[in-house]
Amino acid sequence: MIEIPFHSMPDGRRIAYRFTPGRGPAVVFLPGYMSDMAGGKAAAVFGWARGNGRACLLLDYSGCGESPGDFADGTLSRWKDEVLALIDALALDRVVLVGSSMGGWLMLLAGLALGDRLGGLVGIAPAPDFTEWGVPQMDKALLADGQTIWEDNPYGVEPTPTHPGFWADGQANLLLGGEIALDCPVRLLHGQRDPDVPWELSLQLAGKLRSADVQVTLIKDGDHRLSRESDIALLLRTVADFVPAPDSAAD
């Protein structure tokens, strides 16, 4: 087995990651809620990058996957800081962020912090503001009172928690209420049979982004995960468009 490196944060958090060097901009994959860098889409992007000499970074947020910590301590702000710290530690001067579901919200927050280093965004069923539109009012009251909410998990045996700290931080990082000041190219992929994140949300997000270079691709029979072979192929073609081909490819 390949030994997984860790990046140490100032407060002692240790963030597991995988990095393959190559041509830039570096592709940085941001997993969804309770997901990690071992997922099928992340592995496919990393394998494509390594096979084509492209720089790519995967990571596990603290409390997820190989990164130690308590998942209950996780928040968007905390995980955003981890993403930015790894980008800085690896001296990545230009990046394309690829965010899946919650990672699509996180890519927007991280992108706003990256400034000129942001080369593009690829969202896979992006779910910005889901602590607002995805949580019933009754549950919001319980979360505001400090209680954890548990829901059935269609993707695993254990129920899915929403912890009050994560919810409160999400409410402090809502984006869809106004213009999102990002000017880079953006590509959004969304399945129209997604039971978790309405595909109309990608159209709403496209309208809120300041960038004029925004494209939304709807997959009529696609689900939330978009992890079928055809979905992965579409994702890799989309990511490849952000990374210049070597000069020899034009010969």
N, C-alpha and C positions, 0 to 999 in steps of 0.2 A: 504493500500500500504506500502511496505517496504521502509523506508527512505534510500536514497542513500547517502553514505559518500563522502566526498571530500578531496583531498590532496592539500595542498597549496604549490605552488612553491615559490622560493625566490622572484620572481618579482611580486607576488600577483595572478598569475594564479591559478584557482581552477579546479582541475581535478576530474571529477566524476568517481567512480569505484565501482565494486562489488568484494568481496573476500570471498571465503569459505576456511577455513583451512582444512588440512588433510595431508595424506602422500605425500611425494615429489617424484620426482621433481615437483615443481608447474607448472601448465600449464597456460601460459599467452597468451590470444587471442588478436591478433592485427587486427582490422577491415580494410576494404578497404577504398578507397577514397570516402569521403562524406557518409560513413557508420558509424555505432555506435554499442554499446554493446547490443542493443535490437534486433539485427539481428538474423535470424533463426539459423545460424551456431554457433554464439557466445552463444546463449541461450542453444543450444543443448549440447555444450561442458561443459558449466557451470552446467547444470542439471545432466549430466553424472558424472561430478566430485563430485558434492555434494552428489549424490546418492551412490557413491562408495568410499566415504571417501578420495578423492584426493584433494589436494590443487589446487585452480584455481583463476586466476585474470582476470577480464574484465575491460576495461576502455574506456572512450570517450576522444579522443584527444581534446585539446582546440579548441573551435569554432564548435564542433560536438556534437550531441546528448544532453546530460544533462550538458556538460561542457560549461560554459559561455565563451564568446570571439568572435572575428570576424574570420570567416573561411578564409577570405582573408589574415590573418596574418599567417596562417598555413604553415609549411614547414616540410620536412622530418627530418631535424636536430632538429627543435623545438619539434616535436612529439616524436622523439627518446629520447630526454632529459626527456620528461614526463614519458615515459615507464620506463626508467632507474631509475628515481626518485621514482616511485611507488615501483619498485622491491626493492630498498634500504630501503624505508620507512617501508615496510612490512617484512624486514629482510629475504628475500627469498634467501637462499644460493645456490640453484640450480634450474634452470628453463628449461622448454621446451617451445619454442616460436612457436605459431601457427599463420601464417600470411596469410590473404586472399587478393589476388590481390595486390594492393599497399602495404597492410600489409606484403606481401611476400618480398617486397623490404626493408621495415622497419625492418623486423625480421633479415635480413642479416646485416644491419647497427647496430642494437642493439646487435646482436650476436657477432659482432666483438669487441664491447665495453665490453661485459660481461666476456670474457676470460674463465677461468676455471669454472665459474658458469653456463655456457651454457651446458645443457645436451642433447639437440637435437633441430631439426627444422622440422616443418611440414608446407609445402607451399601448398596453395590451389589456383591454377591458378596464381602463383607468377608472379609479373610484374616488376622486376628490370629494371631500366634504361628507363622507359616508357616516360620520358620527352625527350628522344633522339629518340627512334624508333617509338613512338606513336604520334609524333607531326610533321605535315608537315613543310617543310622548310620555307614556306611563313609565317606560324603562329609563327615559332621561331623568325623570324625577328620582328614581331609585339610585341612578348613577350619581346624580348631584348630591344625594344623601350619603354617598360613600359606599354603596353596595355594588358588588360585581354581578353582572347579568350573564347567564349561561343560556346558550341556544343549541339546538340540534345541529350537528355537523354532518352535512351530506358527503364530505370527503374523508371522514375518518370516524373512529369509534368514540373517541372522547368528545364531549360537548365543547363548543367554542365559547371562551369567555370574553366579555368586554369589561375591562377593569376601569374603575372610576378615574384613575390618573390618565389613562390613554384617552378616554372620552373627553375629559376636561381639556387636555392638550389639543385634541382634534378640534374642539369648538373654538379654541384660540387661534387656530390655523386655517379657518375656512377661507376658501378662495373664490368661490363661484358668485359671490355677491357683487363683484366689480371686475374691472379689467385686470388681467394677469399680465404683468409687464415683462413678457418674454418675447424676443424678436427672432429667435432661431427657427429653423425648419422643424416642423412637428408632424409626426405620422401617428394616427390613432387607429388601432385595429379592434373591432368589436363584433362579437357574435350576436345575431338577432334572436337567438334562443338562449340567451344568458339569463338564468333565473335569479342571479344575485345582484348584478349591476345593470340597470336598464341601458340598452344601447343608445337611447336618446340622450343619455348623459354625455356621451362622446361628442354629439352634435352641440350640446350646450357648452361643453368645454371649448370646442373649436371656436365658438362665437365669443367667448370671454378672452381668449388669447390675443394679445396685441399683434403677434406675428401675422403677416399676410400669407406666409408659406405654410399653410396647415391643410392636411388632407386626412379625411376619415374614410377608412375602408370597412364596409359592413359585410360580414360573412353570414349569409342568409341562414345556413343550417349550423352555425357555430355556437358552441356553448360558452360557459364562462372561462373555462381553462384554456381553450384554443390550443390543445396539445396534440391534436391528431397530426399525422404525417403531413397532410396538406397545409395545416395551420402553421406548423413549424417551418415548412418551406417558404410560406408567405412571410413569416417573421424574419427569416434569414435574408430573403431578398430585400426586405425593407431596411434592415440594418446595413446590408452591404452598400446600399445607395449612399450612405453617409461617409463611407470610408473610400477615399480615392484608390482606384486600381493602380498597380505599378505601371511605370512607363512602358514596360515591355508588352503589357496587355494590349496596347494600341497598335503594336507592330503587326 
